[in-house]
Amino acid sequence: MNILFVIDRVELKYFEFNNLVTNFWIIKSFLERGHEVKIATIDMLKVKSAKAYADCYTAYLKDNNIFYNKNSVNEYSVEDFQLVMFRPDPPVDLDYINATYVFDFVDRSKTLILNDTKSIRNFNEKLHAVMFNDLMPKNIVTSSKSDIIEFLNENEEIILKPLNQCFGGGVMYLKKGDKNTAVIINSMTNNGKQLIMVQKYIPQAVYGDKRVLILGENILPYSVRKTPSNDDFKFCEHNDKNVLKTELTEDEIVNYKNVAKELNKIGIYMAGLDVIDGKIIEINVTSPCYFIKEINQNFNCHVEDEIANYIINFASCYFNSAKMPEYAVV
């Protein structure tokens, strides 16, 4: 296949293989199979005469590492690619949203886009987790200071989250009676003008949250626990001591497989659930990290190849109007 990866600007700047970056593992797996991979960032996208285009670099494999030809950038119609992997990182700001609009001018009978850009645009990773409210901690979405104070008084410990950031950015913990309550709420809501997610704090958060990996309608049989970093109450440092092997319970697998099926219905096939004590705290759909390095080390597998195999099979079924086969471990 001809494949286009739309990646983050930081990933382009430091493109040589970094085993913490999910995109790099998957790109490497595709290149090893002989697929042609081009890379671009959202500022390299464009629309001409109602057709989507991208200025692209060519990725290549050398000495078991990935590189790109920095001296040669060429324009391609997006429809020249059978597959587009749209995976820039949040924040989901206006530039991000505008980038998803570019793909509205792509003939989907010619090009498969994962995750579907319309679906990403329509799905907020914090807010739309409420689609599965019975699997979430108690929550509200509001910009109202009085609503938040009432919620705080009822639940005593709460988490406040901006709706468009990632990797714990801007997330705050607040306890009833904190003398900074007013300033924290005002800051988070931009003085009552910005919606935020507010969740009841789960005490088990001190042990970290599980990353549950969705691939198609299935849950990958691997999971890691992301533990709080240094003096923080949340995971915000991607290193070995903060990413530990964990197991999923049978109930979790059943519940989250139902979540996967619902996400598939709206065009989201690759996602990462963050889970504490069985409760979903958010659903990552923009560029979900699959923690490939840690999973490979802890489970003695090559999960990047399993992901690539699934995507290749998905594309084959997509263009041949066939039913997608059940996920199978390679």
DRENMI-198602 format. One record per residue: residue in three letters; x, y, z of N, C-alpha, C, CB in turn. Coordinates in pm, whole numbers, plus 50000, padded with zeros to 5 digits. Glycine has a CB too. Layout:
ALAXYZXYZXYZXYZ...
This chain:
MET500844987950000500005000050000500875012550000499065000150122ASN500315023149947500845036449968500155042150091500645045749841ILE500935046050191500385050050321500885063950357500775039850431LEU499955072450404500315085650455500075085950605499495096750384PHE501115089550681500985092050824500985107150845502135085150904VAL499925112250906499915126150950500295126051097498495133050926ILE501495131151126502065130051259502215143851323503435122851254ASP502655143951446502845156451517504135163251474502865153951668ARG504165176451485505355183951444506595179751523505115198951462VAL506425176951652507565172551733508095159151683507165171651882GLU507185150351642507615137351590508375138851459506405128251569LEU507995148551378508735151051255510125156551287507965160851164LYS510195165351383511485171451419512465161051470511285182251524TYR511975151451547512825140951604512385127351548512765140951760PHE512465125951416511825114451351512605101451369511655117251205GLU513925101851378514655089351389514095081251506516165091951408PHE514105068351492513305059351576513445062151725513685045151548ASN512305064051788512205065751932511205055451980511785080451972ASN511645046152064510775034952098509645038452194511595023952158LEU509515051252230508355055552309507205060052220508755066752403VAL507455061452090506465067452000505725056551921507155077251902THR504435055551946503605045351880503695046351729502155046651924ASN503605058551675503655060251530504925054251470503575074951494PHE506055056251538507325051551483507375036351474508475056751567TRP506845029751576506785015051573505945010251455506205009651706ILE504785016351434503895011751328504475015051191502505018151343ILE505055026951176505725030551050506835020551020506295045051057LYS507615017251120508715007751101508194994151056509515006351232SER507104989751116506524976851079506024977050935505374973251173PHE505394988050894504944989150755506124989150657504115001950736LEU507154996550691508324997250603508994983650591509335007650654GLU509054976350700509674963050697508904953350607509744957350839ARG507644956050585506814947550498506854952050352505374947550548GLY507554963050326507674967750189506644977950146507614956350098HIS505814982850240504854993250207505565006650193503744994150313GLU505005015450111505575028750093504895038350190505415033649947VAL505705045350271505165054150374505635068450351505575049250514LYS504675077650343504955091850338504515097850471504225098750217ILE505165108850510504805115450635504545130250610505905113550741ALA503635135850688503295150050679502795154650815502225152750568THR502745167550835502135173450954500935181750909503165182151034ILE500115186251003498855192450963499055205350884498015195351085ASP500185212250905500425224450830500855221650687501485232850900MET501055208850652501445205050516500235200550434502485193950521LEU499045201350494497815197650424497255209650349496765192150523LYS496505206750242495925217750162494725212550082496985223950068VAL493925221650031492805218449942492955226949817491415220950011LYS492915220149700492985227049570491865221849482494365225049502SER491075230949428489965227049341489125215949403490495222649204ALA488835217849530487985208549606488585194549619486635207549541LYS489895193349614490595180749635491645182649744491235175749504ALA491825172449827492795173149936494175169049888492355164250053TYR495185176649931496575173849897497425174850023497085183649788ALA498635169550013499595170750123501005171450067499455158950221ASP501805180450123503245180250097503845169550186503905194350122CYS504585160350129505025148550203506525146050191504275136450154TYR507055140250297508385134650294508275119550281509195138650421THR509305113250225509325098750212510095092750328509965094450077ALA509465083550399510125076350508510835064050452509115072250618TYR511935060450515512655048350469513345041650587513685051950359LEU513725029350564514335020850666515805019050634513625007150674LYS516655020750734518085018650717518695014750851518765031350660ASP519475003850850520144999150972519154997651088521265008851012ASN517994991951056516954989151156516445001951223517494979651262ASN516505013151150516025025851201515165032451093517205035051244ILE514355041951131513535049151033514065063351016512045049351076PHE514015068050892514455081450858513485087150754515925081350804TYR513665099750720512945105350606513885114450528511675113150653ASN513585115850401514425123950313514095138750336514215120050163LYS514905145250417514645159050457514845169050343515535162750572ASN515525164750239515855173950129514865173250014517235171050077SER513835165050030512885163449920511465162449974513225150849838VAL510665172649943509255172549979508445173749851508915184050080ASN507445165149837506645164749715505165165349750506955152149633GLU504405171449660502965172449679502265160249621502425185349615TYR501325154849699500525143449655499055146249681500975130449727SER498215141149594496805140749625496605130449736495945137249498VAL495785133549835495535124049942494935111149886494595130150049GLU494205112449774493605100549714494635091649643492525104649615ASP495915096049638496975087249589497305076349690498245095349558PHE496835078249814497135068749921495935059749948497535076150049GLN496215046749962495135037650001494765039350149495535023149973LEU495745043650228495525044650372496135057550425496125032550445VAL495365064650507495865076150582495725072950729495105089350544MET496845073950802496815072750948496885087051003498025063751003PHE495755091951052495675105751101495935105551252494285112251069ARG497175109451292497565107751431498385119451489498355095051445PRO498045131951457498695142851530498175143451674498445156451458ASP499015148351764498635149251905497745161351930499885149951993PRO496915160752036496245172852083497285183052128495255169652199PRO496935195752155495565200152180494705200552054495575213752243VAL493445197252071492495197951960492015212351951491285187851981ASP492875220451891492595234651876492045237351736493865243051902LEU491945250151699491365253651570492195248151455491235268751557ASP493515248251466494365242751361494095227851343495845244951393TYR493915220951453493625206551449492275204151380493615200551592ILE491265211551422489935209951362489975213051213488915219051433ASN490665223751175490765227151033491435216150953491525240251016ALA492425209551014493085198450945492115187150916494265193351028THR491205184451008490225173750982489305177450867489395170851109TYR489025190550849488165194750739488775191350603487895209750748VAL490095191850594490765188850466490335175050415492305189450482PHE490165165650506489865151850465488395149950429490235142250575ASP487575160350447486205159950397486195160050243485395171850452PHE487325163750183487415164650037488195152749979488085177849996VAL488115141550050488755129050006487675118949972489715123450114ASP487805112449857486885101849816487185089449899487005098849662ARG486265086149991486515075050083486445061450015485525075550196SER485995060849891486055048149819487475045449770485075048249700LYS488305055749769489695054449725490685053849841490065065849633THR490305060049953491245061650063490565058550196491815075850065LEU491175049750273490725046550408491475055650506490965031450443ILE490755061950598491365070750696491095065250836490815085250683LEU492185062950912492095057651048492815067151144492715043351057ASN492155070751254490735070351273490065080351180490375073151420ASP488815077951148488095086951059488145101251114486645082351041THR488575110651031488755124351076487435131051117489415132550968LYS486355127151052485055132551093484705127451233483935128550992SER485045115051260484765109251391485615115651499485005094151389ILE486895117851468487775124551566487245138551596489225125351513ARG486835145451492486315159051509485055159151595486025165451372ASN484255148751583482965148251653483055141651789481965141051568PHE484255136951828484385129351952485415136252041484795114651924ASN484945141652151485865147652248486305136952348485195159652321GLU487605135852367488155124652446487675124652591489655125152442LYS487395136252645486875137052782485365136652784487375149752851LEU484745145652707483305147352715482545135152663482895159552638HIS482975129652549482195118752489482395105252557482555117552345ALA483305104752653483365092752736482035090752808484515093852839VAL481265101552822479955100852887478975092152808479375114952905MET479315088852684478515078952610478435065952688479125076352470PHE479425063652774479505051252854479465054953002480795043152820ASN478485063253036478435069253168478345059053280477275078653177ASP477725047453252477615037253355478955030853388476635026453311LEU479945033053301481295027653324482255038553371481835021153196MET481745050553398482575061953440482365065153587482255074253354PRO483335072353647483065078053778481995088953765484365083953842LYS481365092453875480375103153875481005115653816479835105854018ASN480265122953730480875134153658479835144453618481615129053536ILE480345156453588479565166853523480475173953423478965176953627VAL479875179953321480585188553227479925202153235480565182853079THR480705212353273480115225353301481175236153299479385225153435SER480745248653292481625260053313481195267953437481635269253190SER480175262853504479555270053616480295267653747478105265753630LYS480745278353808481435277453937480515271454044481935291253982SER479275275454045478335270254146478095255354128476995277854140ASP477995250954002477835236553975479025228754030477675233953824ILE480215233854006481425226854048481545226554199482665233453986ILE481235237654265481295238154411480265228454471481045252554463GLU479075227954414478065218454460478555204054443476735220454384PHE479165201154326479705187754300480835184654398480225186754154LEU481685194454428482775192754523482235189854662483665205154525ASN481235197154705480655194954837480035181154850479625205554867GLU479455176154740478825162854741479855151754744477925161154620ASN480995153954676481955142954655483285144754728482225141554509GLU483535156554782484665159554870486025160154799484735149554978GLU486265151254704487505151554626487135150054478488505140354672ILE487645159254394487275159054253488495161554164486195169554224ILE488335157954038489335160553934488705169753831489835147253868LEU489445180253790488975189553689489875188453568488955204253744LYS489265187153447490035184753326489625194353214489875170253279PRO490585200753148490255207753023489855197452919491475216352973LEU489055201452822488485191752728489365188852606487165196752681ASN490425196552586491125195152458492625192352469490935207552378GLN493105188452588494525185952603494795171052618495085193552723CYS496095167452631496455153352644497585151852745496875147452507PHE497885139352779498995135752867498895142953002500315139152801GLY497665144253052497465150353183497575165453186498415144753278GLY497695171653068497875186253063496705193753124498065190652921GLY496995202353220495965210853280495045204053378495165216753174VAL495235191153406494345183953496494675187753642494485168553476MET493625190653720493805195253858493015186353954493365209953872TYR493565184954075492895178154185492415188754284493845167654255LEU491205186954336490675196754430489935189454543489725206654357LYS490245193354666489635187454784488755197754854490715182054881LYS487625193154906486705201954978487445209255090485515193955035GLY487265222255095487915230255197489225236555154488145222055314ASP489715232855036490955238754986490795253854971491365232454850LYS491735261455025491615276055022491825281654881492635282355118ASN492305273254788492485277654650491305273954561493755271754593THR490205269354620489075264454543488615274454437487915261054636ALA488365286654477487825296654383488785299454269487505309554456VAL490065301254302491015304754196491235292954102492355309154257ILE491215280554153491375268854066490185267753971491505255954150ILE488975269254023487795268153938487775279453835486515268454023ASN488065291553878488075302853785489125301153677488325315953859SER490285296053716491355293853619490985282953519492655290153690MET490425271853569490075260753482488965264353385489665248753565THR488005272353429486845275553346486985288953274485595275653430ASN488165295253287488355308653229487245317953277488385307953073ASN487095318053410486085326553475484675323753423486425341253454GLY484365310853412483005306953378482675307053230482055315653448LYS483695307953145483435308553000483845295752927484165320452940GLN484465286252995485005274452927484515261652994486545274852926LEU483905252952915483455240052968484635231453009482595232752864ILE484465224253120485465214453163484765201653208486355220153277MET485525190853213485045178353272485405178253420485645165953199VAL484445174953504484675173653648484265159553688483875184553729GLN485175152253752484915138453791485155136453940485775128753710LYS484395127653998484665123554136486035116654141483545113954190TYR486855120454237488175114454251488045099954297489035122454350ILE488825091254235488835077054271490085074354354488795067954144PRO489965070454480491135068754567492195059254511490685063754700GLN491755049254434492715039654376493635046054273491965028054312ALA493395058854242494255065954147495705066654196493725079954124VAL495925065154326497295065454378498125053854321497285064754532TYR497445043354273498145031854214498245032954062497425018954251GLY497715043854006497805046053862496545041753789498975038553807ASP496555043453657495425039453574495885029553467494765051753508LYS494995020753429495265010953324495045017253187494374998453341ARG495895013653093495625017152953495075004552886496935022452879VAL493825005252844493154994152776493164997452627491684992052830LEU493684988252547493944990952406492874984752317495314985752366ILE492194993452242491164989152149491744988452009489944998652153LEU491484977451941491884975651802490694969351731493184966851788GLY490004977251650488764972451592487734970051701489004959451511GLU487024959051691485994955951791486544948051909484874948051727ASN487854947151917488464938552017489364946152113489244927651950ILE489614939852226490524944852327491814936852317489904943952470LEU492934943752299494204936652294494444929652428495364946352261PRO495054917852423495254910152546496454914852627495424895452513TYR496744927752622497874933452695497404946452759499104935752600SER497974949652873497654962352936498824966753023496364961253019VAL498964979853038499954985353130499264994553229501074992853053ARG499884996053343499405005253446500355017153451499294998253586LYS499785029053437500565041353438500485047553577500065051253328THR501595047853646501575052353785501895067253795502575044153867PRO501445073753903501735087953921503235090753920501125092854050SER503585102653872504975106253854505465115753962505185112453717ASN506575112154026507205120554127506185125254230507885132654061ASP506015138454244505095143654346503715146754288505675156154409ASP503445142454164502165145154101501165134354141502315145653947PHE499875137454123498825127554153498465119354030497575134554207LYS499115122453915498765115753790500025112053713497875124753703PHE499855103153614500945099153525501285110653431500565086453444CYS502555114853431502965125353337504425123953296502735138953400GLU505055112653330506415109953286506465095953225507425111153404HIS506805095353095506825082553025508205076153043506485084352874ASN508355068553152509595061053172509265047553234510585068953261ASP510245038553234509995024653272509415023253413511275016653261LYS509865031453507509415029753645507945033853663510295037953739ASN507415041353568506025045853579505075038353487505955060553548VAL505575028453412504715020553324504935005853357505015023453172LEU503944999553420504084986153474503104976553407503864986253625LYS503494964053402502614953653348501404951853438503374940253332THR500234949853377499044946853454498164937353374498274959753491GLU497104932653435496194923353370494784929253370496204909553441LEU494004925453271492604929453265491744918453325492184932353119THR490704922353397489774912553452488804908153342489004918453574GLU488134897053365487154892253267486024902453249486564878653311ASP485594908453359484534918653350484994930653269484084923153490GLU486234934753288486754946053212486764942853063488164949753260ILE487224931053027487294927252886485904927452823487924913252870VAL484914921952893483534921752841483004935952826482614913652935ASN483164944052931482634957752928483294966152819482844964553063TYR484604964952807485324973652715485214968852571486794974552754LYS484934955952552484664951252416483364957352366484594935852412ASN482394959052453481154965852415481434980452381480124964952528VAL482334986752454482735000452422483385000852283483725006052529ALA484264991252257484944990652127483944989652013485924978852121LYS482944981352028481944979551923481194992551897480964968451961GLU480864999852003480165012551985481055022851918479675017752119LEU482335023151954483265032551891483435029251743484625032251963ASN483495016451710483615012551570482445017651487483704997351559LYS481275017851545480085022251472480195036851429478845020451558ILE481015044651500481135058851465482485061951401480945067451590GLY483215051551357484435053751280485715054551359484305066051204ILE485675050051484486875049851569487275035451593486635057251705TYR488415031451535488855017551539490105015451624489115012651399MET490805026351653491985025551738491785035351853493305028651657ALA491785030351975491535038852091492245033252213490015040252117GLY492455041852309493025037752436492165042652550494475042852451LEU491625033452627490825037252743491755038952863489725026652773ASP491555049552940492225051153068491235047353176492755065653089VAL491635037753260490705031353352491295030953494490365017053304ILE490485034753592490875033653733489765026153806491125047753798ASP490135015153871489175007253949487955003553865488735014854075GLY488204999853739487124995753649486355007153587486184987053721LYS486665019653622485945031253572486745038353462485625041053687ILE486095041253350486745048453240486825063253276485975046353106ILE488045068653275488175082953305488315091353178489385085353396GLU488765085253068488715091852938489005081652828489715103552932ILE488705085652704488875076752589489745084052487487485072752526ASN490965079052467491915085352376491685080352233493385082452421VAL491365089652143491075085852005491915093551902489605088051976THR492585104151944493325112351848494605105351804493655126051909SER495495102551899496745095651868497095086451985497905105751840PRO496215076852015496395069052138497735061752141495275058952152CYS498425063352254499695056452276499405041752310500525063252390TYR500065032652238499885018352263500965012552353499855010852132PHE501865021052404502915016652497503595003952446502315014052636ILE504015004652319504524992852249505814987752312504764995952102LYS506724996652347507984992252408507724984252535508895004352440GLU506884989652622506624983252750505844970052733505854992752842ILE504894970052640504124957852617505034946952561502954960552521ASN505874950352463506774940252407507704934552513507604946352294GLN508194943052602509104938452706508394929552807509724950252777ASN507194933452847506494926352954505734914052908505544935653020PHE505334913752782504514902752734505244894152630503224908052675ASN506514897552602507324889952506506604888352373507664876052563CYS506234899652314505494899652189506024910752098503974901352215HIS505414911951981505704922951889504364929251852506504918051760VAL503834937051944502474941951926502364951451807502004949052053GLU503464957951767503404966851650503064958951524504754974151632ASP503544946351516503224938051400501774933551403504154925951394GLU501254931251523499844927551535498944939251492499534923251680ILE499344951251530498584963151491498644965051340499114975651563ALA499854963951284500014965551139499234954951063501504964951100ASN499264942651110498494931951045497004935051045498744918551116TYR496524939851160495104943251168494754954151067494744947651310ILE495584964551060495294975850971495314971250825496314987250992ILE496274962950789496354957750652495114949550619497644949250633ASN494704940850711493504932850689492264941650683493344922350801PHE492244951850766491114961050766491004967950630491264971650879ALA492134972850579492124979650449491674970350339493504985250418SER492154958050341491764948150239490264945950241492514934850261CYS489714944050362488264941950373487484954450335487904937750515TYR488024966050369487364978850340487194980550189488184990550398PHE488254977850113488184980049968487484968749894489564982049912ASN487344957249961486664945949898485284943449956487504933449912SER484854952950040483514952050102483304938750172482424954049997ALA484374933850237484294921150308484124923750456485554912550281LYS483654913750527483514914650672484894913650735482584903650726MET485154922450832486444922350899486574909850983486634934850985PRO487674902250967487854890251049488104893851195489014881850996GLU487834884351284488114886351425489604888451446487614874451508TYR489934896951542491334899351576491974886251622491454910251686ALA493174883851576493914871951618495344875951653493894860951506VAL495854871051765497224873951804498184867451704497494868851948VAL499184875251659500144870151563501054859951632500974881651500
